[in-house]
Amino acid sequence: MTDLRTRLGRYGVFLGRLSLEPAAALRRDAASIEAMGYRTVWVGEAFGREPLTLAAILLAATERLVVATGIASIWARDAVATMNAARTLSEAWPGRFVLGVGVSHPSLVNPRGHDYGRPRTTMASYLKAMRGSRYDGPPPDDPPAVLIAALGPRMLELAASQADGVFTYFVSERHTHQARAALGPHPVLAVEQAVVLAESREAARRDADAYVAAYLALDNYRTNLRGLGYPEEAVSGAGSDALFDSLIGWGDGDMLTTMVRSHLDAGADHVAVQVVTPSSPQGVMDGLSRLAELLKPGEPAR
């Protein structure tokens, strides 16, 4: 089996708002994203669509595209159900499914009737239960690759010892550098990068301030950013200009591609771009097409 880094490729796409489209539109978009040269699409769970069934829809609609969950919440299904779903998808589409799991957020977990608990302890127990789970279906050629969502040092340490790597979200180049140092050279480091095709910060902020504010309202992202040296006032509301520039790639050329590629320079193996725009889903697809022209995701790594 081709190794995980090669399968993921340098660049992928985080679907974001595209994941809310009807299935027929999603199938068309997935095929178009594959044709643009992107190697991987990432689907989340916070938007309410079930990511493992969504992954099956996307895998069936494409020929080569890798589909990764970024992330499937460990609170949404038990460890056996999650691992057996991953095995099922991996057997049906060899080498094309990657399981990303995460602890999510108290504001999303507690209303479902769960007690959020201690994130690292809960994740460690979940990974152990996944590894020990029974599966009676046809086995995949290779076990599913497992990444975990990680920001802080303790979760990164867990990923390095108990998973194939990590998927980080809403992070800066500085965090990517620190994450690689914490992981060591072998675990895979995949990073989400939000981008806005806008020529000025003012225009970019008009498009992306609501996106930034939504994530700054979640404690774990604010805590991570404060740990990187940002004061409380910088991570309040929609954040300071300096914070915005460290988290959101904007521009329409060298400035934009430099931001995306900075994660690779800092030690990431893969960057999942997410086009943030208040326009229609077609606006997202247009942005991905423009990014593909700039990044050339289908070309071999140099």
matplotlib code that plots the C-alpha trace (Angstrom):
import matplotlib.pyplot as plt

x = [0.0, 1.2, 2.3, -0.1, 1.8, 1.8, -1.9, -2.9, -0.7, 0.5, -2.9, -6.4, -9.7, -11.7, -15.3, -16.7, -20.0, -19.9, -20.8, -24.2, -25.1, -27.6, -26.0, -26.3, -24.4, -21.8, -21.1, -20.5, -18.3, -16.2, -15.6, -14.6, -12.2, -10.6, -10.2, -8.5, -5.8, -6.5, -5.7, -7.9, -11.1, -11.8, -15.3, -16.2, -19.1, -19.8, -22.2, -24.5, -24.0, -22.9, -19.3, -18.8, -21.9, -20.9, -17.5, -19.1, -21.1, -17.9, -15.8, -18.5, -18.6, -14.9, -12.1, -8.9, -9.8, -8.9, -11.7, -10.7, -12.8, -11.6, -13.0, -15.5, -16.5, -15.7, -18.9, -21.2, -20.6, -18.7, -15.3, -16.4, -18.9, -16.3, -13.6, -15.8, -17.2, -13.6, -12.8, -15.9, -14.9, -11.3, -12.3, -14.6, -12.2, -8.7, -6.3, -8.8, -10.3, -8.6, -10.2, -9.7, -11.2, -11.4, -12.9, -14.9, -16.1, -18.2, -20.8, -21.4, -21.0, -22.9, -26.2, -26.2, -26.4, -22.7, -20.3, -17.3, -14.8, -11.0, -10.1, -6.7, -7.9, -11.1, -9.2, -6.7, -9.4, -11.2, -8.2, -7.5, -11.1, -10.8, -7.7, -9.2, -12.6, -13.9, -14.8, -16.5, -16.7, -14.3, -11.1, -9.4, -6.0, -4.5, -5.8, -7.4, -5.0, -6.1, -5.3, -6.5, -7.3, -4.6, -3.5, -1.8, 1.3, -0.4, -2.7, 0.2, 2.2, -0.8, -1.0, 2.7, 2.5, -1.0, -2.1, -0.7, -0.6, -2.7, -5.1, -4.9, -7.4, -7.5, -3.7, -0.8, 2.5, 4.1, 1.8, 2.6, 6.3, 5.7, 3.5, 6.2, 8.7, 6.4, 5.5, 8.9, 9.6, 7.4, 3.7, 1.8, 0.9, -2.1, -3.2, -6.3, -5.7, -8.6, -8.2, -10.0, -9.4, -9.3, -6.8, -6.9, -7.2, -10.3, -12.0, -10.7, -12.1, -15.5, -15.6, -14.0, -14.6, -17.7, -15.7, -12.9, -15.3, -17.1, -13.9, -12.7, -15.9, -14.6, -12.3, -9.8, -8.9, -8.5, -6.4, -4.1, -3.7, -3.0, -0.3, 1.3, 1.6, -1.5, -3.1, -6.7, -7.7, -6.2, -8.4, -11.7, -14.5, -13.2, -9.6, -6.9, -5.4, -2.2, -4.1, -6.2, -3.1, -1.6, -4.7, -6.3, -4.6, -5.7, -4.7, -4.8, -1.3, 2.1, 0.8, -1.9, 0.3, 3.1, 0.7, -0.5, 3.0, 4.3, 2.8, 4.8, 7.9, 7.1, 6.9, 3.4, 3.0, -0.4, -2.5, -6.2, -7.4, -10.8, -12.2, -14.1, -16.7, -20.2, -21.1, -22.8, -21.2, -20.2, -18.0, -16.2, -15.7, -14.4, -12.0, -10.7, -10.2, -8.2, -6.1, -5.5, -4.0, -1.7, -0.7, -0.8, -1.9, -1.7, 2.1, 4.6, 6.3, 9.6]
y = [0.0, 3.5, 5.4, 7.8, 10.9, 10.0, 9.1, 12.4, 14.5, 18.0, 19.7, 18.8, 20.5, 21.0, 21.0, 23.3, 24.8, 22.6, 19.6, 21.1, 20.8, 18.2, 14.8, 15.3, 18.6, 17.1, 14.3, 16.9, 19.0, 16.0, 15.0, 18.6, 18.8, 15.5, 16.9, 20.0, 17.8, 17.9, 14.5, 14.6, 16.0, 16.4, 16.3, 17.4, 16.8, 20.1, 21.1, 18.2, 16.0, 12.5, 12.3, 8.5, 8.1, 11.4, 9.9, 6.9, 9.3, 11.1, 7.9, 6.5, 9.7, 9.8, 7.5, 8.4, 11.0, 10.2, 11.1, 11.9, 12.7, 15.9, 15.1, 12.4, 13.2, 10.4, 11.4, 10.7, 6.9, 4.4, 3.2, -0.1, 1.6, 4.1, 1.6, -0.9, 1.9, 2.8, -0.9, -1.1, 2.0, 0.9, -2.5, -1.1, 1.6, 0.4, 3.2, 5.9, 6.5, 8.0, 8.2, 11.4, 11.5, 14.2, 15.2, 18.1, 20.8, 20.9, 23.2, 20.5, 17.5, 18.3, 19.1, 15.5, 14.2, 13.4, 14.6, 16.0, 14.8, 15.0, 15.2, 13.3, 10.6, 10.1, 10.0, 7.5, 5.2, 5.5, 4.7, 1.6, 0.5, 1.0, -1.1, -3.9, -4.0, -7.1, -7.0, -9.8, -8.2, -8.7, -7.2, -4.4, -5.0, -2.6, -1.3, 2.2, 5.1, 7.0, 10.6, 12.6, 16.2, 17.7, 21.2, 21.0, 19.1, 16.3, 15.4, 15.7, 13.3, 10.9, 11.1, 10.4, 7.2, 5.9, 7.1, 7.7, 11.4, 14.5, 16.8, 20.4, 23.1, 26.9, 27.1, 29.4, 28.5, 28.9, 26.2, 23.9, 24.3, 23.4, 20.5, 19.0, 19.4, 17.7, 14.8, 14.0, 13.1, 10.1, 10.8, 12.6, 16.2, 17.5, 21.1, 23.0, 26.5, 28.9, 31.2, 34.2, 35.4, 39.1, 41.8, 43.6, 42.7, 44.9, 42.9, 39.6, 40.5, 41.3, 37.8, 35.9, 37.8, 35.7, 32.5, 33.6, 34.8, 31.4, 29.6, 32.1, 31.5, 28.0, 27.7, 25.2, 27.4, 30.5, 28.6, 27.3, 30.8, 32.3, 29.6, 30.9, 34.3, 36.2, 38.3, 38.0, 41.1, 39.7, 36.5, 38.2, 38.8, 38.4, 38.8, 41.4, 42.1, 40.4, 37.3, 37.3, 37.5, 34.5, 32.3, 33.4, 33.3, 36.1, 37.7, 36.3, 35.3, 35.0, 36.3, 33.7, 30.7, 31.7, 31.5, 28.0, 26.7, 28.1, 25.1, 22.7, 24.7, 24.5, 20.7, 19.8, 17.0, 18.1, 21.3, 21.2, 24.5, 25.9, 28.7, 31.1, 33.2, 34.5, 33.8, 30.7, 27.3, 28.1, 30.9, 28.2, 26.1, 29.1, 29.8, 26.2, 26.3, 29.5, 28.0, 24.9, 27.1, 28.7, 25.6, 23.0, 20.2, 17.5, 17.9, 15.8, 17.3, 18.9]
z = [0.0, -0.9, 2.3, 3.9, 2.9, -0.7, -0.6, 1.0, -1.4, -0.6, -1.0, -0.2, 0.3, 3.5, 2.3, 4.9, 3.7, 0.6, 2.8, 3.3, -0.4, -1.6, -2.4, -6.2, -6.0, -3.7, -6.1, -8.9, -6.7, -5.6, -9.2, -10.1, -7.1, -8.2, -11.7, -10.4, -9.0, -5.3, -3.7, -0.6, 0.6, 4.3, 5.9, 9.4, 11.8, 13.4, 10.6, 11.4, 8.4, 9.4, 8.1, 7.6, 5.4, 3.6, 3.0, 1.3, -1.0, -2.0, -2.5, -4.8, -6.8, -7.5, -8.8, -7.0, -4.4, -0.8, 1.7, 5.3, 8.3, 9.8, 12.3, 13.3, 16.9, 19.4, 21.2, 18.2, 18.1, 20.2, 19.3, 17.8, 15.5, 14.3, 13.7, 11.9, 9.7, 8.8, 8.1, 5.9, 3.9, 3.6, 2.3, -0.3, -1.4, -0.7, 0.2, -0.2, 3.3, 6.3, 9.7, 11.6, 15.1, 17.7, 21.1, 19.6, 22.0, 25.2, 23.5, 20.9, 23.1, 26.3, 24.6, 23.3, 26.8, 27.3, 30.0, 28.1, 30.5, 30.2, 26.5, 26.5, 28.9, 26.9, 23.6, 24.9, 26.0, 22.7, 20.7, 22.8, 22.3, 18.6, 18.3, 20.4, 18.6, 16.9, 13.2, 11.3, 7.9, 5.0, 6.2, 4.3, 2.7, 5.2, 8.5, 8.2, 8.9, 12.0, 12.7, 15.7, 16.1, 18.3, 19.3, 22.7, 23.7, 25.5, 22.7, 20.2, 22.3, 22.3, 18.5, 18.1, 20.2, 19.5, 16.0, 12.5, 12.9, 13.5, 11.8, 13.0, 12.4, 12.8, 13.4, 12.4, 10.8, 14.2, 15.6, 12.7, 13.5, 17.2, 16.3, 14.0, 16.8, 19.3, 16.9, 15.6, 12.0, 11.5, 12.3, 9.5, 10.1, 8.1, 8.5, 7.6, 6.1, 5.5, 2.5, 1.1, -2.4, -1.7, -2.6, 0.8, 4.4, 4.6, 1.9, 3.4, 6.8, 5.4, 4.1, 6.9, 10.2, 10.9, 10.4, 12.7, 15.4, 15.4, 16.2, 18.7, 20.6, 21.4, 24.4, 23.0, 20.0, 22.2, 24.7, 21.9, 20.5, 23.9, 24.3, 21.2, 22.7, 21.7, 24.5, 25.4, 23.5, 20.3, 20.5, 21.4, 18.9, 15.4, 16.6, 15.9, 12.5, 13.5, 14.5, 11.4, 9.2, 11.0, 10.6, 7.2, 3.9, 1.7, -1.6, -5.2, -6.1, -4.4, -1.0, -0.9, -2.0, 0.4, 3.3, 2.2, 1.5, 4.8, 6.6, 4.4, 5.1, 8.9, 8.8, 7.6, 5.2, 3.8, 3.7, 3.4, 2.0, 2.9, 0.8, 3.0, 1.2, 1.9, -1.7, -3.1, -3.2, -6.7, -5.3, -3.2, -6.3, -8.2, -5.4, -5.4, -9.1, -8.8, -6.0, -8.1, -10.8, -8.2, -6.2, -8.9, -6.5, -9.1, -9.8, -8.0, -4.9, -5.6]

ax = plt.figure().add_subplot(projection="3d")
ax.plot(x, y, z, "-o")
ax.set_aspect("equal")
plt.show()
